[in-house]
Amino acid sequence: MTIISKDNANALTKWGLVVLVILCGLYLLILSILFQDLKYPRDHPYLFTLETLLFAFGCGSIIFLMAHGRGDLNINTVIEFIVVSLKFGIFHILLQFSGFYSYVFGYD
């Protein structure tokens, strides 16, 4: 006897992750508005743009490897790549603007 069915567990995991990502994004957005740490992007705009693109597309490209390995490479893979790339790109920018990277890497 199972307490939670497989379908319910999948839905719970999916929506739990969606809510967690949204809450983290809102938290970083609030911190970004409050702190507005723009020193590194202003000092090194090309490097910041390059690292944002590499971070976004590097993380997003793993979707193709996962879909290929599972034999499910289709048009949805491209859509998932775009969504994941946007998510990681936006989170990278929010982490910079919130002051997290300056704190971690000691950039003053």
Backbone as CSV, one residue per row, in Angstrom:
resi,resn,N_x,N_y,N_z,CA_x,CA_y,CA_z,C_x,C_y,C_z
1,MET,0.842,-1.180,0.000,0.000,0.000,0.000,0.889,1.245,0.000
2,THR,0.620,2.135,-0.948,1.391,3.379,-1.019,0.559,4.534,-0.485
3,ILE,1.254,5.455,0.119,0.586,6.630,0.668,0.296,7.636,-0.436
4,ILE,1.271,7.824,-1.324,1.125,8.775,-2.431,1.356,8.011,-3.732
5,SER,0.477,8.216,-4.709,0.658,7.558,-5.997,1.790,8.227,-6.764
6,LYS,2.277,7.539,-7.785,3.372,8.062,-8.605,2.973,9.367,-9.281
7,ASP,1.755,9.446,-9.790,1.290,10.670,-10.456,1.226,11.839,-9.482
8,ASN,0.736,11.586,-8.278,0.662,12.651,-7.275,2.064,13.090,-6.847
9,ALA,2.978,12.138,-6.723,4.350,12.476,-6.345,5.018,13.313,-7.433
10,ASN,4.775,12.974,-8.690,5.338,13.756,-9.798,4.781,15.172,-9.815
11,ALA,3.484,15.302,-9.622,2.857,16.630,-9.609,3.354,17.443,-8.422
12,LEU,3.478,16.809,-7.276,3.963,17.498,-6.088,5.397,17.981,-6.282
13,THR,6.233,17.137,-6.860,7.623,17.521,-7.126,7.687,18.656,-8.138
14,LYS,6.931,18.533,-9.224,6.933,19.555,-10.270,6.495,20.910,-9.725
15,TRP,5.361,20.957,-9.077,4.830,22.239,-8.602,5.614,22.764,-7.409
16,GLY,6.188,21.870,-6.627,7.063,22.306,-5.540,8.289,23.021,-6.073
17,LEU,8.879,22.481,-7.141,10.035,23.125,-7.758,9.666,24.446,-8.424
18,VAL,8.518,24.486,-9.077,8.073,25.724,-9.722,7.887,26.828,-8.679
19,VAL,7.233,26.497,-7.569,7.017,27.482,-6.504,8.341,27.919,-5.901
20,LEU,9.262,26.975,-5.687,10.572,27.294,-5.124,11.364,28.234,-6.033
21,VAL,11.368,27.974,-7.330,12.075,28.830,-8.283,11.463,30.231,-8.304
22,ILE,10.140,30.308,-8.295,9.471,31.614,-8.301,9.788,32.392,-7.032
23,LEU,9.734,31.735,-5.875,10.042,32.412,-4.614,11.498,32.888,-4.569
24,CYS,12.416,32.049,-5.027,13.829,32.450,-5.066,14.030,33.620,-6.028
25,GLY,13.356,33.572,-7.162,13.455,34.664,-8.125,12.925,35.973,-7.558
26,LEU,11.803,35.910,-6.873,11.247,37.116,-6.251,12.173,37.659,-5.168
27,TYR,12.745,36.773,-4.374,13.680,37.186,-3.331,14.898,37.887,-3.944
28,LEU,15.468,37.292,-4.990,16.619,37.913,-5.653,16.232,39.220,-6.330
29,LEU,15.027,39.299,-6.867,14.566,40.537,-7.496,14.460,41.657,-6.461
30,ILE,13.921,41.346,-5.304,13.827,42.353,-4.234,15.217,42.803,-3.806
31,LEU,16.130,41.848,-3.614,17.503,42.210,-3.237,18.179,43.031,-4.336
32,SER,17.916,42.694,-5.591,18.513,43.430,-6.709,18.019,44.865,-6.751
33,ILE,16.747,45.061,-6.468,16.190,46.419,-6.441,16.774,47.214,-5.276
34,LEU,16.947,46.559,-4.139,17.477,47.240,-2.960,18.959,47.584,-3.091
35,PHE,19.783,46.633,-3.561,21.233,46.824,-3.556,21.788,47.378,-4.866
36,GLN,21.240,46.973,-5.986,21.663,47.453,-7.306,23.184,47.449,-7.481
37,ASP,23.791,46.284,-7.293,25.234,46.131,-7.432,25.593,46.063,-8.920
38,LEU,25.927,47.205,-9.507,26.212,47.300,-10.936,27.674,47.600,-11.231
39,LYS,28.536,47.557,-10.212,29.932,47.940,-10.413,30.633,47.043,-11.441
40,TYR,30.561,45.729,-11.265,31.242,44.826,-12.203,30.663,44.921,-13.620
41,PRO,29.335,44.896,-13.805,28.818,45.028,-15.171,29.202,46.351,-15.836
42,ARG,29.304,47.429,-15.065,29.719,48.711,-15.642,31.211,48.725,-15.968
43,ASP,32.026,48.113,-15.099,33.476,48.083,-15.316,33.868,47.117,-16.428
44,HIS,33.146,46.010,-16.566,33.481,44.959,-17.538,32.226,44.491,-18.279
45,PRO,31.640,45.343,-19.119,30.369,44.962,-19.753,30.497,43.751,-20.688
46,TYR,31.612,43.641,-21.420,31.758,42.520,-22.348,31.946,41.206,-21.599
47,LEU,32.753,41.218,-20.543,32.944,40.012,-19.752,31.654,39.581,-19.064
48,PHE,30.917,40.550,-18.540,29.656,40.215,-17.881,28.660,39.630,-18.883
49,THR,28.591,40.203,-20.071,27.700,39.667,-21.107,28.125,38.264,-21.516
50,LEU,29.421,38.060,-21.699,29.931,36.748,-22.085,29.650,35.706,-21.005
51,GLU,29.913,36.045,-19.751,29.674,35.060,-18.695,28.185,34.778,-18.532
52,THR,27.337,35.767,-18.760,25.890,35.543,-18.694,25.453,34.579,-19.792
53,LEU,25.936,34.810,-21.016,25.577,33.927,-22.125,26.116,32.517,-21.927
54,LEU,27.366,32.394,-21.476,27.944,31.072,-21.237,27.209,30.343,-20.119
55,PHE,26.886,31.065,-19.062,26.158,30.465,-17.946,24.788,29.981,-18.403
56,ALA,24.075,30.825,-19.146,22.719,30.479,-19.588,22.730,29.324,-20.587
57,PHE,23.501,29.466,-21.649,23.483,28.439,-22.697,24.216,27.174,-22.279
58,GLY,25.215,27.307,-21.418,25.904,26.115,-20.913,24.972,25.254,-20.085
59,CYS,24.243,25.882,-19.183,23.280,25.131,-18.364,22.121,24.612,-19.214
60,GLY,21.678,25.402,-20.162,20.566,24.995,-21.014,20.917,23.860,-21.954
61,SER,22.157,23.817,-22.415,22.549,22.800,-23.394,22.528,21.388,-22.824
62,ILE,22.564,21.252,-21.521,22.502,19.931,-20.903,21.167,19.257,-21.213
63,ILE,20.136,20.051,-21.475,18.821,19.504,-21.835,18.945,18.618,-23.079
64,PHE,19.757,19.040,-24.059,19.921,18.240,-25.276,20.575,16.898,-24.965
65,LEU,21.576,16.911,-24.106,22.242,15.667,-23.723,21.274,14.737,-22.999
66,MET,20.500,15.282,-22.086,19.534,14.467,-21.341,18.465,13.891,-22.270
67,ALA,17.933,14.724,-23.160,16.884,14.256,-24.078,17.433,13.206,-25.039
68,HIS,18.639,13.415,-25.534,19.259,12.442,-26.446,19.494,11.110,-25.736
69,GLY,20.008,11.170,-24.523,20.272,9.950,-23.764,19.015,9.162,-23.441
70,ARG,17.898,9.839,-23.340,16.638,9.175,-23.035,15.825,8.878,-24.294
71,GLY,16.394,9.204,-25.469,15.724,8.922,-26.733,14.485,9.756,-26.957
72,ASP,14.462,10.971,-26.438,13.273,11.811,-26.534,13.620,13.192,-27.086
73,LEU,14.485,13.232,-28.075,14.921,14.490,-28.677,13.875,14.936,-29.700
74,ASN,13.171,16.042,-29.403,12.119,16.538,-30.294,12.004,18.053,-30.150
75,ILE,10.936,18.631,-30.690,10.762,20.082,-30.659,10.609,20.597,-29.227
76,ASN,10.052,19.784,-28.352,9.931,20.193,-26.951,11.294,20.398,-26.300
77,THR,12.303,19.687,-26.791,13.658,19.854,-26.265,14.152,21.275,-26.521
78,VAL,13.855,21.819,-27.681,14.262,23.188,-28.003,13.547,24.186,-27.094
79,ILE,12.267,23.964,-26.877,11.500,24.845,-25.991,12.052,24.771,-24.567
80,GLU,12.354,23.559,-24.108,12.920,23.392,-22.768,14.294,24.050,-22.674
81,PHE,15.096,23.956,-23.740,16.407,24.612,-23.774,16.250,26.124,-23.604
82,ILE,15.298,26.703,-24.324,15.072,28.151,-24.243,14.628,28.547,-22.837
83,VAL,13.698,27.788,-22.263,13.191,28.100,-20.920,14.308,27.988,-19.880
84,VAL,15.070,26.906,-19.925,16.152,26.712,-18.949,17.234,27.774,-19.139
85,SER,17.580,28.094,-20.370,18.591,29.117,-20.630,18.141,30.479,-20.110
86,LEU,16.882,30.825,-20.357,16.350,32.094,-19.832,16.374,32.117,-18.310
87,LYS,15.981,31.011,-17.704,15.949,30.946,-16.242,17.348,31.159,-15.660
88,PHE,18.333,30.446,-16.176,19.684,30.571,-15.639,20.305,31.922,-15.976
89,GLY,19.999,32.470,-17.150,20.506,33.795,-17.497,19.939,34.869,-16.583
90,ILE,18.649,34.801,-16.331,18.006,35.780,-15.445,18.524,35.632,-14.023
91,PHE,18.670,34.394,-13.553,19.192,34.190,-12.203,20.632,34.693,-12.076
92,HIS,21.416,34.533,-13.125,22.795,35.042,-13.099,22.806,36.566,-12.953
93,ILE,21.971,37.226,-13.720,21.890,38.690,-13.641,21.379,39.131,-12.271
94,LEU,20.365,38.461,-11.758,19.834,38.814,-10.438,20.860,38.564,-9.330
95,LEU,21.639,37.487,-9.447,22.684,37.232,-8.453,23.732,38.339,-8.474
96,GLN,24.043,38.854,-9.660,25.001,39.960,-9.750,24.418,41.228,-9.147
97,PHE,23.220,41.591,-9.563,22.615,42.840,-9.109,22.299,42.822,-7.612
98,SER,22.059,41.637,-7.056,21.752,41.541,-5.629,22.995,41.665,-4.752
99,GLY,24.174,41.609,-5.350,25.411,41.730,-4.588,26.022,40.395,-4.190
100,PHE,25.405,39.286,-4.575,25.905,37.973,-4.189,27.297,37.711,-4.748
101,TYR,27.487,37.964,-6.045,28.794,37.687,-6.657,29.882,38.597,-6.099
102,SER,29.563,39.842,-5.840,30.564,40.748,-5.260,30.980,40.255,-3.876
103,TYR,30.023,39.717,-3.143,30.337,39.174,-1.815,31.187,37.914,-1.941
104,VAL,30.804,37.004,-2.823,31.504,35.735,-2.958,32.912,35.923,-3.523
105,PHE,33.038,36.774,-4.561,34.330,36.954,-5.226,35.105,38.157,-4.713
106,GLY,34.558,38.893,-3.780,35.267,40.021,-3.171,35.551,41.152,-4.127
107,TYR,34.649,41.418,-5.069,34.838,42.490,-6.033,34.280,43.779,-5.462
108,ASP,35.177,44.708,-5.136,34.725,45.998,-4.579,35.063,47.124,-5.472
